[in-house]
C-alpha cells in the first residue's frame, strides 16, 4: 500500500505545509482509522518518506489457542514467520488488511483538507497578527446576529454590536476604516475583532493622514471620544518649528475634513496640550470662552471653571457633552460656575 508523495509535495509547494508535518499527521490519522476497524492493542504504522510505502506492524502474542485474532496468533502460524518463537512470546507481523486501502485513501483526503485549512488559517494569522491596534480598510459583507461580518481581503473580521457607531449605516459592500482590537488563532480559523467606536481609531486615521503624526514629531497626547458625535484630541509638537494644530487641520482644513469623512461626519476639536492644567482645561472646554480656572485639588484632580452667563450652555454642551469630553481629555473633574 502506498501514499502518493507527489500530492504531499505539491501541497508543500502551494500551501506551505511541510512534508514531514503532513506525513506525521497522515500516520496519526491512518493509525486511528486502522484501530477503528482492526482494534489491535499493539500496532505501529509508518510511511516510508522516500517511497510513500505504508507499513503496518502488529505485535501479537503467541498462544496455543487463539481467542483474540487482533492481538493473538497460534504457535503454528507464528512459526511460519519465526521458527524459533515459543508460546507466551510476542512476534511482529507486517499486515496489509483487506479493504484498508479504501479507508486509507479516504483518511488521507480528509487529512489533506484539514492541513490545507490549517495552512490557510496560519497564513491569515501571519498576515494580520501585526495589525492589532492598527487600522484596516474593509467592506461590510453581511449581518450575523447582532454583529457585522467584514471582508478584509482573504480574511473576514467581526464588528461586534458594542463596537459599532450609531450613525454608521453599514450597507452591504460599503467600505469603512476599522480599528483592529484583536487577532486570535482559533481551532478552525482566525478571529479578527474590529471596532468603529474605539478612541484610537481617530488617532490611527490622523496618523494615516499626517507624516508628522506618524513619525512622532506631533503627538496626540489624549483623546476623548463620544463615538459618532464628537471627539476632542489634545496635541503637542516635539519640534518648535512645527505647528501641531496646523498639522492636524491641514491646508484649508483638508486633513481634518478627511478624518471627519472617514468617521462619517463626527465633529473633531483639536486642542493644544499644555502642562499647566488651568490652560489645558480652558482649552479643552472650547469653543466656550473661559474667564478663569481654579485647581481645587491637584491630587484628586478637581477644578472649578468660571464663565460668563452667555457661555454657560456652550461650556457644558448639549447633554453635558462638552464638559464630559473635557473631563475625559484632561482627567480633571470640572465644576462650571457663572462668574457674576
LOBAKOL-170106 format. One record per residue: residue in three letters; x, y, z of N, C-alpha, C in turn. Coordinates in steps of 0.001 Angstrom, whole numbers. Each point is the difference from the previous one (the first is absolute). Layout:
   resn       npx       npy       npz      capx      capy      capz       cpx       cpy       cpz
    ala         X         Y         Z         X         Y         Z         X         Y         Z
...
END
This chain:
   resn       npx       npy       npz      capx      capy      capz       cpx       cpy       cpz
    unk       853     -1184         0      -853      1184         0       896      1244         0
    unk      -334       989      -865       848      1175      -120      -811      1287       113
    unk       658      1036       500      -552      1350        39       690       803     -1099
    unk      -772       751      -771       560       789     -1099       738      1223       572
    unk      1313       -84        50       798      1089       569         0      1244      -881
    unk      -302      -174     -1290       -35      1164      -904     -1094       979       420
    unk     -1104      -548       486     -1097       856       479       466       804      1208
    unk       713      -671       907       503       676      1195      1027      1072      -364
    unk       860      -316      -963      1016       969      -429      -643      1219      -643
    unk     -1097      -231      -738      -726      1106      -629      -640       894      1061
    unk      -563      -633      1031      -597       770      1099      1066       818       725
    unk      1182      -600       146      1095       710       658       381      1243      -801
    unk        11      -136     -1318       387      1108      -869     -1078      1084       -50
    unk     -1264      -397      -118     -1087       965      -199      -524       594      1300
    unk       -73      -821      1048      -640       452      1243       978       198      1154
    unk      1252      -388      -214       980       206      1057       -67     -1009      1128
    unk      -670     -1143      -235       -68     -1045      1026      1231      -883      -146
    unk       812      -113      1041      1237      -772      -105      -309     -1479      -202
    unk       836      -647      -805      -185     -1423      -294        81      -854      1262
    unk       983       207       888        40      -801      1239     -1259       172       851
    unk      -522      1227        57     -1217       243       788     -1186      -729      -611
    unk       -75         7     -1337     -1091      -689      -681        95     -1509       219
    unk      1199      -558      -110       184     -1443       200      -358      -388      1431
    unk       437       800       958      -311      -272      1411     -1507        27       249
    unk      -679       988      -585     -1455       100       168      -706     -1182      -647
    unk       487      -397     -1168      -580     -1159      -689       197     -1275       811
    unk      1189      -180       544       272     -1203       795      -935       -82      1203
    unk      -191      1109       678      -886        17      1171     -1436      -309      -393
    unk      -452       622     -1102     -1383      -202      -443      -224     -1422      -502
    unk       960      -515      -745      -125     -1366      -524        37     -1027      1130
    unk       832       236      1004        64      -913      1139     -1333       -16       743
    unk      -590      1182       176     -1306        79       665     -1061      -723      -818
    unk        57       151     -1334      -962      -691      -872       194     -1509        58
    unk      1252      -429        10       280     -1435        69      -573      -595      1282
    unk       249       666      1128      -469      -514      1289     -1523       -26        81
    unk      -633       885      -752     -1463        27        -3      -562     -1271      -636
    unk       656      -456     -1070      -497     -1180      -713       684     -1291       449
    unk      1238       128       487       766     -1165       440       571       327      1380
    unk      -762      -231      1054       362       484      1344      1143      -766       669
    unk      1180        94      -601      1183      -617       609       564       926      1075
    unk       498      -606      1083       552       804      1092      1405       496      -325
    unk       796      -854      -628      1392       341      -294       214        66     -1505
    unk      -197      1199      -552       152       180     -1440       766      1292      -255
    unk       873       -33      -976       729      1203      -414      -174       181     -1500
    unk        28      1256      -419      -216       295     -1419       959      1108      -398
    unk       643      -170     -1131       876      1065      -486         0        36     -1521
    unk       270      1212      -501       114       206     -1443      1480       189      -304
    unk       535      -810      -903      1410       125      -373       162      1278      -823
    unk       777       986       475        73      1313      -653       457       -29     -1456
    unk       901      -912      -344       542       -19     -1365      -951      -626     -1009
    unk      -802      -956       450      -831      -772      -937     -1495       229       170
    unk      -411       421      1195     -1431       144       268      -662     -1306       387
    unk       793     -1066       135      -552     -1305       378      -523        64      1434
    unk     -1201      -544       185      -640       -19      1313       292     -1337       668
    unk       671        45      1143       329     -1217       734      -808       -51      1290
    unk      -735     -1113       175      -766      -208      1228       549     -1251       675
    unk       451       168      1236       581     -1123       740      -810      -219      1271
    unk      -446     -1253       184      -778      -359      1185       820      -967       851
    unk        39       272      1299       644      -929       931     -1071      -923       566
    unk       200     -1325      -208      -975      -974       500       676      -978       964
    unk      -799      -467       934       488      -986       968      -234     -1404      -551
    unk      1015      -825       104      -111     -1383      -483      -741      -828      1053
    unk     -1093      -653      -434      -829      -784       925      -274     -1376      -594
    unk      -446      -863       877      -365     -1349      -450     -1332        39      -726
    unk      -960       815       572     -1318       131      -606      -341      1489      -108
    unk      -345       416     -1200      -274      1420      -252     -1417       360       427
    unk      -110       990       904     -1305       538       403      -227      1421      -531
    unk      1102       671      -299       -83      1379      -499       885       109     -1236
    unk      -611        31     -1172       769       -42     -1253       838      1263      -225
    unk      -376      1104       685       724      1257      -210      1308        60       789
    unk        57      -711      1122      1176        94       865       692     -1342       244
    unk      -563     -1084      -537       572     -1330       243       226      -736     -1316
    unk       961      -922        41       304      -823     -1162       342     -1404       488
    unk      -411      -985      -782       271     -1384       414      1484      -313      -176
    unk       453      -994       743      1408      -400       -77       354      -452     -1411
    unk      -924      -719      -633       253      -507     -1360       237      1150      -971
    unk      -892      1016        31       144      1149      -900      1245       815       337
    unk       265       128      1291      1150       803       420      1304      -614      -481
    unk        88     -1331        43      1251      -657      -395       206        18     -1511
    unk     -1053       325      -749       180       203     -1441       779      1291      -254
    unk       -97       916       959       723      1276       -99      1352      -107       688
    unk        -2      -582      1204      1232      -158       785         1     -1394       624
    unk       770      -910      -579        -4     -1394       481       435      -166      1459
    unk       673       994       564       522      -128      1358      -939       557      1069
    unk     -1109       572      -398      -891       639       970      -730     -1054       825
    unk      -314       347      1266      -705      -916       894     -1256       650       562
    unk      -855      -817       597     -1245       488       603       326      1000      1112
    unk      -767      1081        19       192      1050      1006       863      1150      -479
    unk       733      -227     -1097       834      1071      -541      -811       851      -984
    unk       558      1152      -344      -674       868      -979       754       -36     -1311
    unk      -732       246     -1058       586       -16     -1333      -561      1174      -798
    unk       872       625      -781      -434      1122      -842      -417      -519     -1365
    unk     -1189       440      -423      -550      -461     -1278      -330      1219      -854
    unk       534        35     -1207      -345      1076      -931     -1299      -391      -691
    unk      -988       891        83     -1326      -344      -519      -399       947     -1123
    unk      -873      -501      -853      -595       795     -1078     -1473      -380       -56
    unk      -796       514       941     -1389      -441       124      -842       325     -1228
    unk      -923      -884      -294      -904       202     -1132      -862      1239       233
    unk      -251       706     -1075      -880      1187        -2       596      1217       712
    unk      1203      -152       598       551      1169       693       521      1042      -982
    unk       289      -408     -1223       444       952     -1017     -1038      1079      -239
    unk     -1271      -383       -56     -1095       965      -204      -114       925      1209
    unk       103      -591      1187       -69       791      1238      1181       974        68
    unk      1180      -500      -390      1198       836        30      -126      1180      -953
    unk      -540      -241     -1180      -163      1069      -989      -948      1079       512
    unk     -1105      -435       606      -978       946       545       605       801      1157
    unk       733      -706       859       649       669      1132      1023      1015      -484
    unk       783      -387      -998      1011       904      -543      -639      1264      -561
    unk     -1108      -160      -693      -708      1157      -571      -463       949      1100
    unk      -537      -580      1068      -476       825      1119      1152       746       666
    unk      1136      -684       152      1171       636       611       520      1126      -888
    unk        49      -240     -1308       451      1044      -916      -882      1240       113
    unk     -1312      -231        -3      -933      1124        97       188       763      1310
    unk       194      -761      1077       215       630      1307      1292       812         8
    unk      1058      -560      -567      1285       688       -24       -43      1248      -881
    unk      -762       -77     -1092      -157      1175      -863      -686      1119       773
    unk     -1058      -357       732      -715      1001       803       898       588      1080
    unk       797      -869       633       919       475      1041      1057       932      -589
    unk       486      -352     -1199      1013       834      -647      -578      1361      -372
    unk     -1231       -11      -515      -661      1257      -352      -256       838      1249
    unk      -425      -677      1082      -213       703      1270      1297       630       497
    unk      1087      -776       -45      1290       502       480       490      1174      -846
    unk      -256       -83     -1318       420      1087      -893      -771      1280       308
    unk     -1296      -141       268      -823      1162       359       487       594      1321
    unk       297      -864       960       483       478      1299      1311       766      -156
    unk       919      -547      -802      1284       671      -217      -193      1351      -681
    unk      -988        77      -882      -265      1247      -728      -567      1085       910
    unk      -843      -396       962      -744       986       792       498       178      1438
    unk       855      -890       499       371        43      1424       689      1302       397
    unk       745       603      -934       723      1236       313      -844      1248      -247
    unk     -1276      -187      -340      -861      1150      -269      -909       332      1183
    unk       187      -733      1097      -764       293      1218       351      1409       474
    unk     -1030       757       376       115      1395       447       320       953     -1154
    unk      -142      -504     -1219       123       850     -1178     -1352       132      -676
    unk        -8       603     -1180     -1253       133      -746        69      -811     -1281
    unk     -1173      -351      -484      -100      -800     -1211     -1283       373      -723
    unk        56       -40     -1314     -1185       309      -798      -719     -1293      -363
    unk     -1311        13        78      -778     -1195      -327     -1400       348      -453
    unk      -638      -979      -647     -1368       193      -498      -986      -797       845
    unk     -1144       592       245     -1058      -701       722      -490     -1151      -869
    unk        54     -1210       554      -353     -1196      -765     -1421      -458       286
    unk      -323      -140      1299     -1339      -491       361      -208       170      1501
    unk     -1261        62       422      -270       -28      1442        72     -1435       510
    unk       400      -161      1242        19     -1326       629      -431       176      1448
    unk     -1269      -296       251      -568       302      1305       -46      1502       174
    unk       551       486      1102        63      1446       240      1329       597      -471
    unk       860      -844      -551      1311       459      -459        12       161     -1517
    unk      1114       545      -497       194       119     -1443      1277      -735      -395
    unk       -73      -685     -1152      1179      -662      -550       593       913     -1061
    unk      1315       196        88       695       950      -866      1014      -738      -868
    unk        -5       295     -1301       958      -611      -919      1330       740        86
    unk      1057      -735       336      1342       579       128       948      -731      -938
    unk      -212       119     -1292       813      -762      -940      -376     -1462        71
    unk       973      -871       325      -300     -1436        62      -507      -428      1374
    unk      -112       946       906      -505      -309      1343     -1305       738       254
    unk      -680      -426      1070     -1216       674       438       192       475      1434
    unk      -460      1212       269        60       548      1345     -1391        76       599
    unk       -50       145      1316     -1271       119       716       -77      1391       618
    unk     -1084       697      -302      -285      1288       636     -1129      -234       991
    unk       325      -157      1298     -1048      -244       997      -924      1211       129
    unk     -1215      -269       405      -973      1081       158       526      1099       927
    unk       672      -388      1085       474       989       978      1123       868      -555
    unk       579      -392     -1148      1073       788      -607      -492       808     -1198
    unk     -1310         6      -231      -563       776     -1103      -255      1438       439
    unk      -300       857      -978      -331      1401       248     -1388       255      -571
    unk      -816       714       755     -1429        65      -322      -284       595     -1369
    unk       817       972      -477      -359       646     -1258       542      -741     -1220
    unk       854     -1015       202       455      -824     -1121     -1153      -866      -487
    unk      -212       -27     -1305     -1142      -747      -562       328     -1467      -245
    unk      1271      -307      -243       458     -1371      -249      -767      -661     -1141
    unk       -15       677     -1139      -592      -579     -1199       943     -1057      -567
    unk      -581     -1051      -577       802     -1080      -580       925       575     -1074
    unk      1264      -419        27      1062       430      -922       499      1418       259
    unk      -524       666      1022       506      1331       338      1336      -149       730
    unk       952       851      -366      1349      -105       557       178       950      1185
    unk       652      -515      1040       302       782      1199      1451      -244       409
    unk       515       901       822      1284      -223       665      -298      -465      1421
    unk       656     -1076       421      -257      -603      1308      1276       -15       839
    unk      -187        46      1291      1095      -201       958        39     -1486       341
    unk      1191      -601       -28       141     -1437       260       231      -212      1497
    unk      -996      -565       656        85      -237      1444       829     -1232       336
    unk      -203     -1083      -761       729     -1239       308        21      -918     -1212
    unk      1039      -829       -51       131     -1048     -1021       388     -1273       737
    unk      -902      -983        -4       239     -1234       753      -176     -1221      -897
    unk       962      -924       122       -83     -1250      -755      -941      -953       729
    unk     -1083      -389      -672      -948      -957       550       289     -1386      -578
    unk      -782      -979       405       232     -1372      -467      -185      -109     -1509
    unk     -1039       667      -525      -309      -139     -1423       385      1217      -829
    unk        39      1175       610       279      1202      -772       692      1045       873
    unk        37      1229      -502       597      1110       748     -1100       999       329
    unk       -99       362      1269     -1014       954       442       623      1397        30
    unk      -547       893      -840       475      1380       -68     -1132       904       481
    unk       202       620      1160     -1028       860       586       307      1457      -349
    unk     -1008       689      -535       144      1371      -477      -824       967       837
    unk       317      1274      -142      -766      1031       710      -126      1251      -860
    unk     -1178       630        97      -194      1327      -582      -129      1055      1093
    unk      -101      -435      1241      -258       939      1096      1215       263       892
    unk      1084      -727      -190      1166       150       873       651      1373      -195
    unk       401       671      1082       650      1319      -128      1244       -20      -887
    unk       751     -1100        43      1241       -54      -775      -231       -94     -1504
    unk     -1242      -266      -419      -299        45     -1430       288      1401      -533
    unk      -391      1008       767       233      1392      -397      1501       267      -114
    unk       741      -455       987      1455       202         1       651      -654     -1209
    unk      -383     -1231      -299       612      -726     -1118      -342       639     -1344
    unk     -1215       532      -132      -364       666     -1256       819      1270      -172
    unk       207       740      1078       873      1178       -72      1416      -404      -404
    unk       474     -1131       488      1338      -478      -367        83      -314     -1488
    unk     -1079      -547      -556       -33      -266     -1438        64      1291      -803
    unk      -615      1047       538       -94      1274      -710      1261       850       134
    unk       773      -199      1073      1104       916       291      1308      -729       281
    unk      1026       336      -777      1334      -575       226       584       486      1320
    unk      -335      1242       388       525       550      1254      -547      -759      1208
    unk     -1262      -398       -69      -588      -771      1100       538     -1425       -19
    unk       129      -568     -1192       541     -1358      -133      1406       -94       577
    unk       809      1002      -263      1406       -34       428       185       398      1455
    unk     -1045       585       621       100       393      1400       420      1436       216
    unk       215       752     -1094       328      1424       150     -1165       719       669
    unk     -1208      -333      -453     -1216       485       656      -632     -1185       712
    unk      -274       165      1274      -543     -1097       812     -1435       293       418
    unk      -851     -1004      -164     -1354        78       552        96      -502      1435
    unk       -82       929       935       236      -316      1409     -1198      -684       633
    unk     -1186       456      -353     -1215      -523       631     -1161        66      -986
    unk      -925      -932       161     -1199       -53      -849     -1214      -212       887
    unk     -1037       770      -252     -1298      -212       660     -1037       -81     -1105
    unk      -713     -1103       -35      -897      -228     -1135     -1397      -373       439
    unk      -965       628      -640     -1404      -395        74      -327      -527     -1388
    unk       179     -1317      -235       -21      -556     -1358     -1239       399      -800
    unk       264       472     -1207     -1085       374      -893      -445      1431       147
    unk       427       666      1058      -437      1369       254      1173       978        33
    unk       908      -183       956      1070       981       171      1229      -627       654
    unk      1160       502      -403      1275      -418       585       847      1231       283
    unk       687       -31      1123      1000      1020       314      1359      -687        80
    unk       995       593      -661      1359      -530       109       932      1120       460
    unk       938      -342       859      1009       949       461      1328      -350      -655
    unk       658       999      -593      1228      -252      -753      1121       919       466
    unk      1229      -458      -233      1175       845       239      1037      -305     -1067
    unk       955       909      -158      1064      -177      -987      1332      -207       697
    unk       786      -962      -493      1353      -233       501      1012       907      -708
    unk      -475       693     -1017       851       907      -770      -589      1400        92
    unk       742       974       555      -546      1355       157      -357       676     -1317
    unk       513      -532     -1103      -285       590     -1311     -1244      -604      -657
    unk      -603      -981       654     -1188      -668      -561     -1221       351       839
    unk     -1022       526      -655     -1252       365       669      -900     -1232        77
    unk      -256      -537      1194      -802     -1233       100     -1448       187      -444
    unk      -558      1175       242     -1379       243      -435       -75        31     -1520
    unk       976       666      -621        29        61     -1461       187     -1366      -633
    unk       828      -834       645       216     -1363      -500     -1304      -786         3
    unk      -775       125      1069     -1256      -758       113     -1082       540      -932
    unk       -26      1321      -145     -1048       601      -830       308      -140     -1486
    unk      1263       182      -386       370       -72     -1399      -329      1286      -733
    unk       458        80     -1245      -265      1190      -817     -1494       115      -257
    unk      -549      1166       335     -1437       267      -125      -835     -1095       682
    unk       492      -482      1115      -696     -1030       795      -173     -1333      -742
    unk       799      -216     -1045      -175     -1206      -829       261     -1285       780
    unk       992        51       895       380     -1220       725     -1088      -418       989
    unk      -480       952       760     -1028      -343       992     -1317      -354      -682
    unk      -232       570     -1188     -1202      -360      -757        64     -1458      -458
    unk      1190      -458      -381       165     -1403      -396      -269      -939      1178
    unk       488       397      1179      -232      -813      1197     -1486       -35       327
    unk      -638      1162       -54     -1441        87       274      -798      -846      -990
    unk       440        -9     -1247      -681      -804     -1024        80     -1489       333
    unk      1182      -458       424       161     -1413       372      -855      -357      1209
    unk      -270       998       849      -809      -225      1206     -1466       347      -233
    unk      -362       160     -1270     -1393       245      -410      -597      1243       677
    unk       785      1090       -27      -531      1275       461       226       325      1463
    unk       714      -843       713       268       269      1417       832      1282       158
    unk      -444       909       851       703      1268       214      1274      -240       811
    unk      1049       741      -345      1282      -174       680       531      1356       452
    unk       269       121      1292       635      1190       561      1464      -321       268
    unk       898       797      -563      1432      -192       231       464      1034      1015
    unk       526      -476      1120       399       848      1122      1519       -30       140
    unk       589      1155       289      1438        47       249       265      -428      1446
    unk       753     -1084       153       312      -480      1350       891      1004       727
    unk      -247       150      1303       842       863       825       202      -676      1352
    unk      1234       -58       490       236      -645      1301      -626       758      1166
    unk      -323      1268      -227      -696       783      1023     -1475      -392       -32
    unk      -524      -661      1044     -1385      -490       -41     -1037      1107      -196
    unk       282      1210       474      -959      1097      -176      -175       338     -1476
    unk      1117       134      -696       -57       310     -1436      -595     -1172      -771
    unk       408     -1200       392      -469     -1221      -684     -1512      -158       134
    unk      -526       176      1197     -1445      -145       237      -773      1062      -768
    unk       512      1235        10      -670      1079      -733       -60      -312     -1492
    unk      1095      -514      -552        29      -363     -1422      -932     -1168      -289
    unk       -41      -965       923      -821     -1198      -198     -1486       319       -59
    unk      -402      1108       610     -1419       386        12      -393       831     -1216
    unk       921       220      -937      -361       736     -1208     -1121      -758      -729
    unk      -879       709      -681       100      1394      -442      -457      1041      1023
    unk      -316      -420      1224      -428       972      1016      1182       878       415
    unk      -297      1246       324      1021       929       485         8       -39      1528
    unk      1128      -298       555       144      -195      1443       626      1247       631
    unk      -570       442      1117       549      1175       693      1202      -391       857
    unk      -163     -1058       796      1135      -455       808      -236     -1431       498
    unk      1084      -632       386       -45     -1385       487       707       -70      1348
    unk      -640      -669       953       619      -253      1302       268     -1500       144
    unk      1172      -336       470       305     -1398       321      -296      -190      1480
    unk     -1053      -739       308      -425      -185      1391       858     -1033       722
    unk       334     -1066      -712       810     -1067       608       796      -684     -1114
    unk      1307       211        10       839      -543     -1069       125     -1519        98
    unk       -40      -526      1215       112     -1451       188     -1270      -696      -470
    unk     -1147       511       442     -1287      -583      -403      -432       463     -1385
    unk       753       950      -559      -290       563     -1321     -1418       579       -52
    unk      -219       981       822     -1285       700        44       223      1464      -361
    unk      -883       533      -839       144      1386      -435     -1356       700       -18
    unk        76      1333       -14     -1215       810      -155       281      1014     -1103
    unk      -966        97      -905       146       885     -1153     -1064      1085        74
    unk       408      1238      -268      -934      1126        41      -202       540     -1408
    unk     -1278       208      -343      -357       519     -1322     -1052      1090       151
    unk      -145       809     -1055     -1125       926       -49     -1280      -802      -197
    unk     -1090       581       377     -1295      -667      -127      -275      -410     -1440
    unk       431       848      -933      -247      -271     -1427       779     -1222      -506
    unk      1046      -387       738       850     -1119      -423      -306     -1305       735
    unk      -920        47       960      -253     -1171       843      -474     -1203      -806
    unk     -1037       198      -808      -547     -1139      -761      1019      -534      -998
    unk       825       894      -564      1025      -431      -954      1098      -799       711
    unk       361       440      1199      1043      -700       767      -457     -1390       425
    unk     -1259       -89       418      -538     -1307       420      -272      -873     -1214
    unk      -628       592     -1024      -321      -737     -1214     -1311      -747        98
    unk      -514      -394     -1151     -1249      -758       -42       186     -1347       694
    unk      -904      -310       907        90     -1236       797      1339       -91       744
    unk       541      1187       340      1273       110       737      1178      -602      -759
    unk      -127       -77     -1325      1046      -648      -787      1334       737        67
    unk       -34      1331       -89      1253       758       -54       802      -144      1291
    unk      -662       159      1130       718      -112      1268       409     -1449       275
    unk      -810      -940      -444       328     -1420       201      1261      -380      -791
    unk        73       459     -1255      1175      -295      -818      1240       721       529
    unk      -191      1225       493      1129       742       579       538      -722      1236
    unk      -903      -568       784       408      -787      1176       813     -1224      -424
    unk      -484      -728     -1022       722     -1178      -492      1365       391      -557
    unk        29      1120      -699      1237       425      -660      1075       389      1007
    unk      -386       763      1013       976       539       962       192      -863      1234
    unk     -1015      -830       304        51      -798      1219      -478       746      1228
    unk      -417      1243      -170      -465       812      1129     -1526        33        77
    unk      -520       -84      1219     -1411       285       227      -187      1506      -167
    unk     -1049       374      -710      -188      1413      -336     -1363       475       494
    unk        16       937       912     -1225       617       525      -110      1396      -618
    unk     -1031       219      -796      -141      1274      -718      -945       933       751
    unk       472      1217       220      -779      1012       716       -77      1284      -827
    unk     -1099       724       193      -122      1321      -621       705      1013       896
    unk       848       792      -610       660      1058       770      -763      1303      -207
    unk      -566       488      1075      -813      1222       -71       914      1209      -187
END
